[in-house]
Amino acid sequence: MRAVRISPSRDVLRAGLTLTPHHDAPVIPPSAMRVLDATVNRTTRSGVVLDPDQCLSVFEGLKTLTTWAAYQCFEEREKGSLVPGKGADLTVLAADPLQAPPWELHRIEVVETLKEGR
């Protein structure tokens, strides 16, 4: 199955690069938590794990959605991490993804989002 080698995230990090994940919107509705789940667990909807050696930690998965995403867009000086002087858009989650079992990531609900103070 060729899909096993899709998005070889761990190999990218081993090569000293950063990465950002992707999703198939508009084929399926976008969901950052599903993207995080796929980056960390690499499990298909039918339960097949695609090359477990390519899985990232939850912390690394969060970086793909925040600091590394800002870097990829040349916006790391303005966003991507919470430091004085940067924009502070936030997502409030129902649970801490760093404390949750990795296989439960896609079930963590987004409670609220704050964009530009609203």
MOPAC internal coordinates of N, CA, C and O (Angstrom, degrees):
PM7 1SCF
backbone

  N    0.0000 0     0.00 0     0.00 0    0    0    0
  C    1.4404 1     0.00 0     0.00 0    1    0    0
  C    1.5313 1   108.30 1     0.00 0    2    1    0
  O    1.2310 1   120.45 1   -60.82 1    3    2    1
  N    1.3398 1   116.74 1   119.18 1    3    2    1
  C    1.4609 1   121.77 1  -178.42 1    5    3    2
  C    1.5215 1   113.22 1   -67.14 1    6    5    3
  O    1.2310 1   119.71 1   154.71 1    7    6    5
  N    1.3235 1   118.15 1   -25.29 1    7    6    5
  C    1.4594 1   121.53 1  -177.83 1    9    7    6
  C    1.5274 1   112.52 1   -62.53 1   10    9    7
  O    1.2310 1   119.98 1   158.93 1   11   10    9
  N    1.3163 1   117.64 1   -21.07 1   11   10    9
  C    1.4604 1   121.01 1  -179.12 1   13   11   10
  C    1.5286 1   110.73 1   -56.00 1   14   13   11
  O    1.2310 1   119.65 1   146.01 1   15   14   13
  N    1.3148 1   118.27 1   -33.99 1   15   14   13
  C    1.4682 1   121.86 1  -177.04 1   17   15   14
  C    1.5268 1   113.49 1   -93.11 1   18   17   15
  O    1.2310 1   119.73 1  -173.62 1   19   18   17
  N    1.3331 1   118.12 1     6.38 1   19   18   17
  C    1.4573 1   119.45 1  -179.98 1   21   19   18
  C    1.5297 1   109.86 1   -64.81 1   22   21   19
  O    1.2310 1   120.44 1   -40.49 1   23   22   21
  N    1.2909 1   116.77 1   139.51 1   23   22   21
  C    1.4705 1   123.38 1   176.19 1   25   23   22
  C    1.5272 1   112.37 1    47.94 1   26   25   23
  O    1.2310 1   119.76 1  -112.14 1   27   26   25
  N    1.3267 1   118.06 1    67.86 1   27   26   25
  C    1.4701 1   120.87 1  -178.80 1   29   27   26
  C    1.5303 1   111.70 1   -74.11 1   30   29   27
  O    1.2310 1   121.11 1  -107.46 1   31   30   29
  N    1.3175 1   115.47 1    72.54 1   31   30   29
  C    1.4653 1   122.85 1  -170.88 1   33   31   30
  C    1.5249 1   113.46 1   -59.05 1   34   33   31
  O    1.2310 1   119.81 1   133.28 1   35   34   33
  N    1.3034 1   117.97 1   -46.72 1   35   34   33
  C    1.4645 1   120.79 1  -178.24 1   37   35   34
  C    1.5273 1   110.48 1   -62.75 1   38   37   35
  O    1.2310 1   120.15 1   140.03 1   39   38   37
  N    1.3309 1   117.32 1   -39.97 1   39   38   37
  C    1.4659 1   120.37 1   177.78 1   41   39   38
  C    1.5267 1   110.95 1   -62.48 1   42   41   39
  O    1.2310 1   120.40 1   142.73 1   43   42   41
  N    1.3192 1   116.83 1   -37.27 1   43   42   41
  C    1.4670 1   120.86 1   178.18 1   45   43   42
  C    1.5287 1   109.69 1   -62.38 1   46   45   43
  O    1.2310 1   120.25 1   134.43 1   47   46   45
  N    1.3264 1   117.13 1   -45.57 1   47   46   45
  C    1.4650 1   120.15 1   178.82 1   49   47   46
  C    1.5200 1   111.55 1   -65.90 1   50   49   47
  O    1.2310 1   120.46 1   140.30 1   51   50   49
  N    1.3181 1   116.72 1   -39.70 1   51   50   49
  C    1.4742 1   120.12 1   178.01 1   53   51   50
  C    1.5198 1   111.26 1   -61.33 1   54   53   51
  O    1.2310 1   120.32 1   150.23 1   55   54   53
  N    1.3111 1   116.99 1   -29.77 1   55   54   53
  C    1.4640 1   121.89 1   178.81 1   57   55   54
  C    1.5290 1   111.90 1   -79.01 1   58   57   55
  O    1.2310 1   120.45 1   178.38 1   59   58   57
  N    1.3393 1   116.74 1    -1.62 1   59   58   57
  C    1.4564 1   121.01 1   177.91 1   61   59   58
  C    1.5163 1   114.42 1    85.29 1   62   61   59
  O    1.2310 1   120.47 1  -163.92 1   63   62   61
  N    1.3308 1   116.71 1    16.08 1   63   62   61
  C    1.4534 1   121.66 1  -179.74 1   65   63   62
  C    1.5227 1   110.44 1  -103.42 1   66   65   63
  O    1.2310 1   120.70 1   -13.59 1   67   66   65
  N    1.3135 1   116.27 1   166.41 1   67   66   65
  C    1.4531 1   121.03 1   170.52 1   69   67   66
  C    1.5189 1   107.84 1  -106.58 1   70   69   67
  O    1.2310 1   120.70 1   -12.42 1   71   70   69
  N    1.3155 1   116.27 1   167.58 1   71   70   69
  C    1.4545 1   119.49 1  -178.16 1   73   71   70
  C    1.5089 1   110.60 1  -148.77 1   74   73   71
  O    1.2310 1   121.51 1   -17.53 1   75   74   73
  N    1.2976 1   114.72 1   162.47 1   75   74   73
  C    1.4535 1   121.79 1   170.87 1   77   75   74
  C    1.5186 1   107.25 1  -127.91 1   78   77   75
  O    1.2310 1   120.37 1   -30.56 1   79   78   77
  N    1.3253 1   116.91 1   149.44 1   79   78   77
  C    1.4670 1   120.05 1  -179.85 1   81   79   78
  C    1.5206 1   110.71 1   -83.56 1   82   81   79
  O    1.2310 1   121.20 1    -3.59 1   83   82   81
  N    1.3017 1   115.31 1   176.41 1   83   82   81
  C    1.4587 1   120.97 1   178.07 1   85   83   82
  C    1.5257 1   108.97 1  -138.80 1   86   85   83
  O    1.2310 1   121.34 1   -12.40 1   87   86   85
  N    1.3224 1   115.04 1   167.60 1   87   86   85
  C    1.4611 1   119.93 1   174.83 1   89   87   86
  C    1.5167 1   108.29 1  -143.11 1   90   89   87
  O    1.2310 1   120.36 1    -5.89 1   91   90   89
  N    1.3014 1   116.91 1   174.11 1   91   90   89
  C    1.4617 1   121.51 1  -172.80 1   93   91   90
  C    1.5179 1   113.57 1  -103.59 1   94   93   91
  O    1.2310 1   119.63 1  -152.11 1   95   94   93
  N    1.3355 1   118.32 1    27.89 1   95   94   93
  C    1.4663 1   118.67 1   174.38 1   97   95   94
  C    1.5326 1   107.49 1   -64.40 1   98   97   95
  O    1.2310 1   118.50 1   -39.32 1   99   98   97
  N    1.2872 1   120.47 1   140.68 1   99   98   97
  C    1.4492 1   128.80 1     9.59 1  101   99   98
  C    1.5347 1   114.78 1   -92.07 1  102  101   99
  O    1.2310 1   119.72 1  -166.30 1  103  102  101
  N    1.3233 1   118.14 1    13.70 1  103  102  101
  C    1.4615 1   119.88 1   176.97 1  105  103  102
  C    1.5283 1   110.19 1   -64.11 1  106  105  103
  O    1.2310 1   120.86 1   138.49 1  107  106  105
  N    1.3226 1   115.97 1   -41.51 1  107  106  105
  C    1.4612 1   122.30 1   173.87 1  109  107  106
  C    1.5267 1   107.25 1  -128.95 1  110  109  107
  O    1.2310 1   119.42 1   -26.30 1  111  110  109
  N    1.3302 1   118.71 1   153.70 1  111  110  109
  C    1.4650 1   120.25 1   179.28 1  113  111  110
  C    1.5313 1   111.01 1   -62.67 1  114  113  111
  O    1.2310 1   119.55 1   -40.45 1  115  114  113
  N    1.3395 1   118.47 1   139.55 1  115  114  113
  C    1.4578 1   119.81 1   178.90 1  117  115  114
  C    1.5254 1   111.84 1   -67.87 1  118  117  115
  O    1.2310 1   120.85 1   -38.93 1  119  118  117
  N    1.3073 1   115.99 1   141.07 1  119  118  117
  C    1.4553 1   122.33 1   178.00 1  121  119  118
  C    1.5236 1   107.73 1  -150.25 1  122  121  119
  O    1.2310 1   120.63 1   -68.06 1  123  122  121
  N    1.3241 1   116.40 1   111.94 1  123  122  121
  C    1.4587 1   120.18 1  -179.20 1  125  123  122
  C    1.5297 1   111.58 1   -59.80 1  126  125  123
  O    1.2310 1   120.20 1   145.17 1  127  126  125
  N    1.3209 1   117.22 1   -34.83 1  127  126  125
  C    1.4635 1   119.50 1  -179.57 1  129  127  126
  C    1.5295 1   111.36 1   -70.50 1  130  129  127
  O    1.2310 1   120.06 1   145.98 1  131  130  129
  N    1.3200 1   117.50 1   -34.02 1  131  130  129
  C    1.4770 1   120.12 1   174.61 1  133  131  130
  C    1.5222 1   110.44 1   -68.11 1  134  133  131
  O    1.2310 1   120.74 1   142.27 1  135  134  133
  N    1.3365 1   116.19 1   -37.73 1  135  134  133
  C    1.4644 1   120.10 1   177.96 1  137  135  134
  C    1.5272 1   109.42 1   -64.98 1  138  137  135
  O    1.2310 1   120.41 1   135.47 1  139  138  137
  N    1.3345 1   116.82 1   -44.53 1  139  138  137
  C    1.4644 1   120.47 1   177.20 1  141  139  138
  C    1.5267 1   110.14 1   -59.61 1  142  141  139
  O    1.2310 1   120.33 1   134.02 1  143  142  141
  N    1.3240 1   116.97 1   -45.98 1  143  142  141
  C    1.4602 1   121.99 1   178.76 1  145  143  142
  C    1.5362 1   111.19 1   -57.38 1  146  145  143
  O    1.2310 1   120.60 1   135.31 1  147  146  145
  N    1.3140 1   116.46 1   -44.69 1  147  146  145
  C    1.4686 1   120.14 1  -179.09 1  149  147  146
  C    1.5235 1   111.34 1   -66.49 1  150  149  147
  O    1.2310 1   120.25 1   143.33 1  151  150  149
  N    1.3175 1   117.13 1   -36.67 1  151  150  149
  C    1.4602 1   121.64 1   179.89 1  153  151  150
  C    1.5226 1   111.12 1   -68.33 1  154  153  151
  O    1.2310 1   120.58 1   141.67 1  155  154  153
  N    1.3131 1   116.50 1   -38.33 1  155  154  153
  C    1.4645 1   121.84 1  -177.28 1  157  155  154
  C    1.5275 1   111.68 1   -83.08 1  158  157  155
  O    1.2310 1   120.16 1   135.50 1  159  158  157
  N    1.3233 1   117.29 1   -44.50 1  159  158  157
  C    1.4674 1   120.90 1  -171.44 1  161  159  158
  C    1.5207 1   115.10 1  -100.90 1  162  161  159
  O    1.2310 1   120.33 1   153.26 1  163  162  161
  N    1.3326 1   116.97 1   -26.74 1  163  162  161
  C    1.4633 1   122.25 1   179.60 1  165  163  162
  C    1.5411 1   112.04 1    54.14 1  166  165  163
  O    1.2310 1   120.88 1  -142.28 1  167  166  165
  N    1.3063 1   115.93 1    37.72 1  167  166  165
  C    1.4590 1   121.32 1  -178.12 1  169  167  166
  C    1.5196 1   109.75 1  -102.14 1  170  169  167
  O    1.2310 1   120.62 1   -49.35 1  171  170  169
  N    1.3259 1   116.43 1   130.65 1  171  170  169
  C    1.4537 1   120.82 1   176.72 1  173  171  170
  C    1.5232 1   109.71 1   -75.60 1  174  173  171
  O    1.2310 1   120.60 1   -13.51 1  175  174  173
  N    1.3114 1   116.46 1   166.49 1  175  174  173
  C    1.4692 1   119.61 1   178.29 1  177  175  174
  C    1.5235 1   111.89 1   -61.89 1  178  177  175
  O    1.2310 1   120.06 1   157.45 1  179  178  177
  N    1.3306 1   117.50 1   -22.55 1  179  178  177
  C    1.4634 1   120.13 1   178.00 1  181  179  178
  C    1.5360 1   111.98 1   -89.20 1  182  181  179
  O    1.2310 1   120.13 1  -177.77 1  183  182  181
  N    1.3441 1   117.36 1     2.23 1  183  182  181
  C    1.4573 1   120.76 1   174.73 1  185  183  182
  C    1.5136 1   115.97 1    94.70 1  186  185  183
  O    1.2310 1   119.63 1  -175.99 1  187  186  185
  N    1.3182 1   118.31 1     4.01 1  187  186  185
  C    1.4601 1   121.41 1   179.18 1  189  187  186
  C    1.5286 1   109.10 1   -82.38 1  190  189  187
  O    1.2310 1   120.12 1   -49.70 1  191  190  189
  N    1.3380 1   117.38 1   130.30 1  191  190  189
  C    1.4663 1   121.43 1   175.64 1  193  191  190
  C    1.5199 1   107.76 1   -89.33 1  194  193  191
  O    1.2310 1   121.35 1   -58.42 1  195  194  193
  N    1.3271 1   115.03 1   121.58 1  195  194  193
  C    1.4573 1   120.71 1  -179.26 1  197  195  194
  C    1.5232 1   109.77 1   -87.90 1  198  197  195
  O    1.2310 1   119.89 1   -75.03 1  199  198  197
  N    1.3190 1   117.81 1   104.97 1  199  198  197
  C    1.4542 1   125.37 1   178.04 1  201  199  198
  C    1.5287 1   112.30 1    47.46 1  202  201  199
  O    1.2310 1   120.11 1   -98.57 1  203  202  201
  N    1.3231 1   117.40 1    81.43 1  203  202  201
  C    1.4631 1   121.60 1  -177.99 1  205  203  202
  C    1.5289 1   113.51 1   -57.60 1  206  205  203
  O    1.2310 1   119.41 1   158.45 1  207  206  205
  N    1.3248 1   118.72 1   -21.55 1  207  206  205
  C    1.4624 1   120.97 1   177.39 1  209  207  206
  C    1.5225 1   112.30 1   -66.68 1  210  209  207
  O    1.2310 1   120.07 1   166.72 1  211  210  209
  N    1.3188 1   117.48 1   -13.28 1  211  210  209
  C    1.4559 1   121.92 1  -178.99 1  213  211  210
  C    1.5315 1   112.90 1   -97.93 1  214  213  211
  O    1.2310 1   120.22 1   178.76 1  215  214  213
  N    1.3294 1   117.18 1    -1.24 1  215  214  213
  C    1.4715 1   120.81 1   179.52 1  217  215  214
  C    1.5222 1   110.69 1   -64.67 1  218  217  215
  O    1.2310 1   120.78 1   -34.27 1  219  218  217
  N    1.3292 1   116.10 1   145.73 1  219  218  217
  C    1.4530 1   121.69 1   174.31 1  221  219  218
  C    1.5246 1   109.54 1  -105.02 1  222  221  219
  O    1.2310 1   120.70 1   -19.41 1  223  222  221
  N    1.3099 1   116.26 1   160.59 1  223  222  221
  C    1.4678 1   120.29 1   173.96 1  225  223  222
  C    1.5314 1   107.75 1   -71.45 1  226  225  223
  O    1.2310 1   120.42 1   -15.89 1  227  226  225
  N    1.3105 1   116.80 1   164.11 1  227  226  225
  C    1.4666 1   120.57 1   177.42 1  229  227  226
  C    1.5302 1   109.14 1   -61.50 1  230  229  227
  O    1.2310 1   119.89 1   137.94 1  231  230  229
  N    1.3209 1   117.82 1   -42.06 1  231  230  229
  C    1.4664 1   120.91 1   178.89 1  233  231  230
  C    1.5232 1   110.86 1   -59.73 1  234  233  231
  O    1.2310 1   120.18 1   133.57 1  235  234  233
  N    1.3221 1   117.26 1   -46.43 1  235  234  233
  C    1.4665 1   120.15 1   177.43 1  237  235  234
  C    1.5218 1   110.64 1   -62.84 1  238  237  235
  O    1.2310 1   120.41 1   139.34 1  239  238  237
  N    1.3326 1   116.82 1   -40.66 1  239  238  237
  C    1.4602 1   120.34 1   178.40 1  241  239  238
  C    1.5149 1   112.00 1   -60.33 1  242  241  239
  O    1.2310 1   120.34 1   139.69 1  243  242  241
  N    1.3380 1   116.95 1   -40.31 1  243  242  241
  C    1.4680 1   120.54 1   176.98 1  245  243  242
  C    1.5218 1   111.02 1   -65.24 1  246  245  243
  O    1.2310 1   120.21 1   143.60 1  247  246  245
  N    1.3221 1   117.21 1   -36.40 1  247  246  245
  C    1.4645 1   119.97 1   177.62 1  249  247  246
  C    1.5329 1   111.18 1   -64.87 1  250  249  247
  O    1.2310 1   120.17 1   146.25 1  251  250  249
  N    1.3363 1   117.27 1   -33.75 1  251  250  249
  C    1.4719 1   118.81 1   179.07 1  253  251  250
  C    1.5214 1   111.15 1   -63.50 1  254  253  251
  O    1.2310 1   120.56 1   153.22 1  255  254  253
  N    1.3295 1   116.54 1   -26.78 1  255  254  253
  C    1.4640 1   121.42 1  -178.35 1  257  255  254
  C    1.5276 1   113.06 1   -93.90 1  258  257  255
  O    1.2310 1   119.92 1   171.62 1  259  258  257
  N    1.3249 1   117.76 1    -8.38 1  259  258  257
  C    1.4674 1   120.35 1  -173.73 1  261  259  258
  C    1.5244 1   110.72 1  -125.93 1  262  261  259
  O    1.2310 1   120.27 1    88.39 1  263  262  261
  N    1.3231 1   117.09 1   -91.61 1  263  262  261
  C    1.4619 1   120.14 1  -173.25 1  265  263  262
  C    1.5202 1   113.08 1   -63.12 1  266  265  263
  O    1.2310 1   120.13 1   138.02 1  267  266  265
  N    1.3182 1   117.35 1   -41.98 1  267  266  265
  C    1.4636 1   118.83 1  -179.33 1  269  267  266
  C    1.5257 1   111.64 1   -71.16 1  270  269  267
  O    1.2310 1   120.28 1   146.52 1  271  270  269
  N    1.3264 1   117.08 1   -33.48 1  271  270  269
  C    1.4655 1   119.92 1   176.54 1  273  271  270
  C    1.5286 1   110.46 1   -65.29 1  274  273  271
  O    1.2310 1   120.21 1   137.90 1  275  274  273
  N    1.3289 1   117.21 1   -42.10 1  275  274  273
  C    1.4703 1   120.23 1   177.54 1  277  275  274
  C    1.5289 1   110.11 1   -62.91 1  278  277  275
  O    1.2310 1   120.35 1   137.76 1  279  278  277
  N    1.3245 1   116.94 1   -42.24 1  279  278  277
  C    1.4625 1   121.35 1   178.54 1  281  279  278
  C    1.5311 1   110.93 1   -60.36 1  282  281  279
  O    1.2310 1   120.65 1   135.76 1  283  282  281
  N    1.3319 1   116.36 1   -44.24 1  283  282  281
  C    1.4624 1   120.54 1  -178.18 1  285  283  282
  C    1.5292 1   111.51 1   -61.85 1  286  285  283
  O    1.2310 1   120.58 1   150.23 1  287  286  285
  N    1.3340 1   116.50 1   -29.77 1  287  286  285
  C    1.4705 1   121.32 1  -179.61 1  289  287  286
  C    1.5281 1   111.92 1   -95.30 1  290  289  287
  O    1.2310 1   120.10 1  -169.39 1  291  290  289
  N    1.3389 1   117.42 1    10.61 1  291  290  289
  C    1.4705 1   122.44 1  -178.19 1  293  291  290
  C    1.5309 1   111.68 1    58.80 1  294  293  291
  O    1.2310 1   120.49 1  -145.71 1  295  294  293
  N    1.3400 1   116.67 1    34.29 1  295  294  293
  C    1.4624 1   121.72 1  -178.76 1  297  295  294
  C    1.5264 1   112.18 1  -120.62 1  298  297  295
  O    1.2310 1   120.12 1  -160.44 1  299  298  297
  N    1.3212 1   117.37 1    19.56 1  299  298  297
  C    1.4648 1   120.16 1  -175.68 1  301  299  298
  C    1.5264 1   113.02 1   -66.05 1  302  301  299
  O    1.2310 1   119.39 1   161.17 1  303  302  301
  N    1.3238 1   118.77 1   -18.83 1  303  302  301
  C    1.4634 1   120.53 1   177.29 1  305  303  302
  C    1.5254 1   111.87 1   -80.48 1  306  305  303
  O    1.2310 1   120.51 1   159.51 1  307  306  305
  N    1.3369 1   116.63 1   -20.49 1  307  306  305
  C    1.4601 1   121.26 1  -176.71 1  309  307  306
  C    1.5236 1   114.24 1  -106.15 1  310  309  307
  O    1.2310 1   120.22 1   155.43 1  311  310  309
  N    1.3242 1   117.19 1   -24.57 1  311  310  309
  C    1.4619 1   119.53 1  -174.27 1  313  311  310
  C    1.5179 1   111.35 1  -155.71 1  314  313  311
  O    1.2310 1   120.88 1    -3.38 1  315  314  313
  N    1.3189 1   115.92 1   176.62 1  315  314  313
  C    1.4605 1   121.30 1   175.46 1  317  315  314
  C    1.5136 1   114.89 1   106.85 1  318  317  315
  O    1.2310 1   120.30 1   156.14 1  319  318  317
  N    1.3332 1   117.04 1   -23.86 1  319  318  317
  C    1.4599 1   120.83 1   177.77 1  321  319  318
  C    1.5225 1   108.32 1  -146.86 1  322  321  319
  O    1.2310 1   121.34 1   -20.69 1  323  322  321
  N    1.3173 1   115.05 1   159.31 1  323  322  321
  C    1.4635 1   120.27 1  -178.49 1  325  323  322
  C    1.5238 1   110.04 1   -94.10 1  326  325  323
  O    1.2310 1   121.43 1   -85.79 1  327  326  325
  N    1.3190 1   114.88 1    94.21 1  327  326  325
  C    1.4634 1   122.15 1   176.07 1  329  327  326
  C    1.5241 1   107.96 1  -139.18 1  330  329  327
  O    1.2310 1   120.06 1   -26.48 1  331  330  329
  N    1.3285 1   117.49 1   153.52 1  331  330  329
  C    1.4672 1   119.80 1   179.71 1  333  331  330
  C    1.5313 1   111.65 1   -54.23 1  334  333  331
  O    1.2310 1   121.28 1   -44.33 1  335  334  333
  N    1.3154 1   115.15 1   135.67 1  335  334  333
  C    1.4563 1   121.28 1   177.60 1  337  335  334
  C    1.5154 1   114.84 1    96.68 1  338  337  335
  O    1.2310 1   119.90 1   166.16 1  339  338  337
  N    1.3191 1   117.79 1   -13.84 1  339  338  337
  C    1.4650 1   120.53 1   178.82 1  341  339  338
  C    1.5245 1   109.99 1   -98.21 1  342  341  339
  O    1.2310 1   120.91 1   -21.63 1  343  342  341
  N    1.3291 1   115.86 1   158.37 1  343  342  341
  C    1.4533 1   120.71 1   172.37 1  345  343  342
  C    1.5201 1   109.53 1   -61.64 1  346  345  343
  O    1.2310 1   120.61 1   -34.76 1  347  346  345
  N    1.3102 1   116.43 1   145.24 1  347  346  345
  C    1.4613 1   119.68 1  -175.11 1  349  347  346
  C    1.5296 1   110.84 1  -121.30 1  350  349  347
  O    1.2310 1   120.21 1  -126.23 1  351  350  349
  N    1.3267 1   117.20 1    53.77 1  351  350  349
  C    1.4528 1   119.91 1   172.91 1  353  351  350
  C    1.5310 1   107.03 1   -67.72 1  354  353  351
  O    1.2310 1   120.56 1   -42.57 1  355  354  353
  N    1.3264 1   116.54 1   137.43 1  355  354  353
  C    1.4625 1   120.72 1  -174.28 1  357  355  354
  C    1.5187 1   111.72 1  -132.57 1  358  357  355
  O    1.2310 1   121.43 1   -26.83 1  359  358  357
  N    1.3059 1   114.88 1   153.17 1  359  358  357
  C    1.4561 1   122.30 1   169.93 1  361  359  358
  C    1.5212 1   107.28 1  -121.24 1  362  361  359
  O    1.2310 1   120.72 1   -53.70 1  363  362  361
  N    1.3186 1   116.23 1   126.30 1  363  362  361
  C    1.4631 1   121.53 1   178.28 1  365  363  362
  C    1.5252 1   107.00 1   -97.54 1  366  365  363
  O    1.2310 1   120.83 1   -56.54 1  367  366  365
  N    1.3217 1   116.02 1   123.46 1  367  366  365
  C    1.4578 1   121.63 1  -178.42 1  369  367  366
  C    1.5208 1   110.85 1  -106.08 1  370  369  367
  O    1.2310 1   120.53 1   -23.88 1  371  370  369
  N    1.3196 1   116.58 1   156.12 1  371  370  369
  C    1.4610 1   122.44 1   179.53 1  373  371  370
  C    1.5293 1   112.18 1   -73.39 1  374  373  371
  O    1.2310 1   119.99 1   162.95 1  375  374  373
  N    1.3162 1   117.62 1   -17.05 1  375  374  373
  C    1.4656 1   121.94 1  -179.89 1  377  375  374
  C    1.5224 1   108.39 1  -150.28 1  378  377  375
  O    1.2310 1   120.96 1   -20.42 1  379  378  377
  N    1.3148 1   115.77 1   159.58 1  379  378  377
  C    1.4620 1   122.19 1   178.93 1  381  379  378
  C    1.5324 1   108.78 1   -82.15 1  382  381  379
  O    1.2310 1   119.62 1   -65.88 1  383  382  381
  N    1.3263 1   118.34 1   114.12 1  383  382  381
  C    1.4720 1   119.10 1  -178.99 1  385  383  382
  C    1.5299 1   113.23 1   -62.72 1  386  385  383
  O    1.2310 1   120.11 1   155.75 1  387  386  385
  N    1.3263 1   117.39 1   -24.25 1  387  386  385
  C    1.4634 1   119.85 1   178.50 1  389  387  386
  C    1.5216 1   112.43 1   -75.01 1  390  389  387
  O    1.2310 1   120.30 1   161.79 1  391  390  389
  N    1.3302 1   117.02 1   -18.21 1  391  390  389
  C    1.4672 1   121.86 1   179.77 1  393  391  390
  C    1.5278 1   112.28 1  -104.62 1  394  393  391
  O    1.2310 1   120.17 1   162.56 1  395  394  393
  N    1.3119 1   117.29 1   -17.44 1  395  394  393
  C    1.4698 1   121.41 1  -177.53 1  397  395  394
  C    1.5204 1   110.57 1   -77.57 1  398  397  395
  O    1.2310 1   119.95 1   -27.52 1  399  398  397
  N    1.3241 1   117.70 1   152.48 1  399  398  397
  C    1.4689 1   119.34 1   172.20 1  401  399  398
  C    1.5313 1   108.63 1   -61.38 1  402  401  399
  O    1.2310 1   119.61 1   -45.86 1  403  402  401
  N    1.3174 1   118.34 1   134.14 1  403  402  401
  C    1.4686 1   120.49 1  -176.42 1  405  403  402
  C    1.5296 1   114.08 1   -53.35 1  406  405  403
  O    1.2310 1   120.17 1   144.95 1  407  406  405
  N    1.3305 1   117.28 1   -35.05 1  407  406  405
  C    1.4615 1   119.80 1  -178.43 1  409  407  406
  C    1.5336 1   112.52 1   -71.98 1  410  409  407
  O    1.2310 1   120.03 1   173.37 1  411  410  409
  N    1.3328 1   117.55 1    -6.63 1  411  410  409
  C    1.4672 1   121.92 1   179.00 1  413  411  410
  C    1.5383 1   112.30 1  -101.64 1  414  413  411
  O    1.2310 1   119.33 1   179.42 1  415  414  413
  N    1.3156 1   118.89 1    -0.58 1  415  414  413
  C    1.4647 1   121.57 1  -175.11 1  417  415  414
  C    1.5249 1   113.15 1   -53.12 1  418  417  415
  O    1.2310 1   120.30 1   135.86 1  419  418  417
  N    1.3244 1   117.04 1   -44.14 1  419  418  417
  C    1.4629 1   119.40 1  -176.56 1  421  419  418
  C    1.5334 1   112.66 1   -67.19 1  422  421  419
  O    1.2310 1   120.15 1   167.29 1  423  422  421
  N    1.3266 1   117.32 1   -12.71 1  423  422  421
  C    1.4686 1   120.89 1   179.60 1  425  423  422
  C    1.5357 1   113.05 1   -92.31 1  426  425  423
  O    1.2310 1   120.34 1   170.39 1  427  426  425
  N    1.3268 1   116.95 1    -9.61 1  427  426  425
  C    1.4693 1   119.59 1   179.45 1  429  427  426
  C    1.5279 1   108.03 1   -70.82 1  430  429  427
  O    1.2310 1   121.36 1   -54.63 1  431  430  429
  N    1.3217 1   115.01 1   125.37 1  431  430  429
  C    1.4605 1   120.22 1  -177.23 1  433  431  430
  C    1.5200 1   111.60 1   -87.47 1  434  433  431
  O    1.2310 1   121.35 1   -35.18 1  435  434  433
  N    1.3225 1   115.02 1   144.82 1  435  434  433
  C    1.4591 1   121.63 1   171.31 1  437  435  434
  C    1.5266 1   106.31 1   -82.59 1  438  437  435
  O    1.2310 1   120.43 1   -61.05 1  439  438  437
  N    1.3220 1   116.79 1   118.95 1  439  438  437
  C    1.4655 1   122.14 1  -177.90 1  441  439  438
  C    1.5269 1   109.90 1   -84.69 1  442  441  439
  O    1.2310 1   120.77 1   137.51 1  443  442  441
  N    1.3224 1   116.14 1   -42.49 1  443  442  441
  C    1.4642 1   119.85 1  -175.80 1  445  443  442
  C    1.5206 1   108.97 1  -160.61 1  446  445  443
  O    1.2310 1   120.65 1   -27.73 1  447  446  445
  N    1.3152 1   116.37 1   152.27 1  447  446  445
  C    1.4449 1   121.32 1   171.24 1  449  447  446
  C    1.5256 1   108.62 1  -125.39 1  450  449  447
  O    1.2310 1   121.39 1   -36.87 1  451  450  449
  N    1.3240 1   114.94 1   143.13 1  451  450  449
  C    1.4604 1   121.70 1   178.47 1  453  451  450
  C    1.5201 1   107.48 1  -121.38 1  454  453  451
  O    1.2310 1   120.65 1   -58.91 1  455  454  453
  N    1.3193 1   116.35 1   121.09 1  455  454  453
  C    1.4615 1   122.05 1  -178.95 1  457  455  454
  C    1.5224 1   107.80 1  -125.94 1  458  457  455
  O    1.2310 1   121.37 1   -58.86 1  459  458  457
  N    1.3248 1   114.98 1   121.14 1  459  458  457
  C    1.4624 1   121.03 1   179.29 1  461  459  458
  C    1.5358 1   111.60 1    52.78 1  462  461  459
  O    1.2310 1   121.28 1  -137.57 1  463  462  461
  N    1.3406 1   115.15 1    42.43 1  463  462  461
  C    1.4548 1   121.09 1   176.39 1  465  463  462
  C    1.5032 1   116.30 1    79.88 1  466  465  463
  O    1.2310 1   119.55 1  -175.07 1  467  466  465
  N    1.3271 1   118.47 1     4.93 1  467  466  465
  C    1.4613 1   120.98 1  -177.66 1  469  467  466
  C    1.5159 1   110.79 1  -124.72 1  470  469  467
  O    1.2310 1   120.10 1   180.00 1  471  470  469

